[in-house]
């Protein structure tokens, strides 16, 4: 995973926009 994507993931999760489990599923789909 690129640093840019990881940073975006961190921001979204911290702000409560994205559920971490849902985000992991999305990331796995695109890897």
SERO-4910 file (N, C-alpha, C, O; in steps of 0.05 Angstrom, whole numbers):
BEGIN
 pado doro    nc1    nc2    nc3   cac1   cac2   cac3    cc1    cc2    cc3    oc1    oc2    oc3
  Unk    A     17    -24      0      0      0      0     18     25      0     37     27     15
  Unk    A     11     44    -17     28     68    -18     24     85      6      3     84     19
  Unk    A     43    102     11     42    120     35     18    139     32      5    146     51
  Unk    A     13    147      7     -9    166      2    -36    154     10    -52    167     23
  Unk    A    -40    129      2    -65    116      8    -67    111     38    -88    114     50
  Unk    A    -45    103     51    -45     98     79    -51    124     95    -66    123    114
  Unk    A    -40    146     86    -46    172     99    -76    179     96    -88    188    115
  Unk    A    -86    175     72   -115    181     68   -132    163     85   -152    172     97
  Unk    A   -125    137     87   -140    118    104   -140    128    133   -161    127    146
  Unk    A   -117    136    142   -115    145    170   -133    169    175   -147    170    196
  Unk    A   -132    188    157   -149    212    161   -179    205    161   -194    214    178
  Unk    A   -187    189    142   -215    181    140   -225    166    165   -246    171    175
  Unk    A   -208    148    174   -216    132    198   -216    150    223   -235    148    239
  Unk    A   -196    167    226   -195    184    249   -219    203    250   -229    209    272
  Unk    A   -228    213    228   -251    231    227   -277    216    228   -299    229    230
  Unk    A   -276    190    227   -301    174    230   -317    171    204   -340    163    205
  Unk    A   -304    178    181   -319    176    156   -320    147    146   -339    139    132
  Unk    A   -300    131    154   -298    104    143   -294     84    166   -278     89    184
  Unk    A   -309     62    165   -304     41    184   -279     25    175   -277     17    152
  Unk    A   -260     21    193   -235      8    186   -239    -20    173   -225    -26    154
  Unk    A   -258    -35    183   -263    -62    171   -273    -60    143   -265    -75    125
  Unk    A   -291    -41    138   -301    -36    111   -279    -27     92   -277    -36     69
  Unk    A   -262     -9    102   -240      1     86   -220    -21     79   -210    -22     57
  Unk    A   -215    -39     98   -197    -62     93   -208    -79     70   -193    -88     53
  Unk    A   -234    -83     70   -246   -100     49   -244    -86     22   -238   -100      2
  Unk    A   -247    -60     22   -244    -45     -3   -216    -47    -14   -211    -51    -37
  Unk    A   -197    -42      5   -168    -43     -3   -161    -71    -14   -147    -72    -34
  Unk    A   -170    -92     -1   -164   -119    -10   -174   -124    -38   -162   -138    -54
  Unk    A   -197   -112    -44   -209   -115    -71   -191   -103    -92   -189   -115   -114
  Unk    A   -178    -81    -87   -163    -67   -107   -133    -74   -107   -119    -65   -124
  Unk    A   -124    -90    -87    -95    -97    -87    -89   -118   -107    -66   -127   -110
***
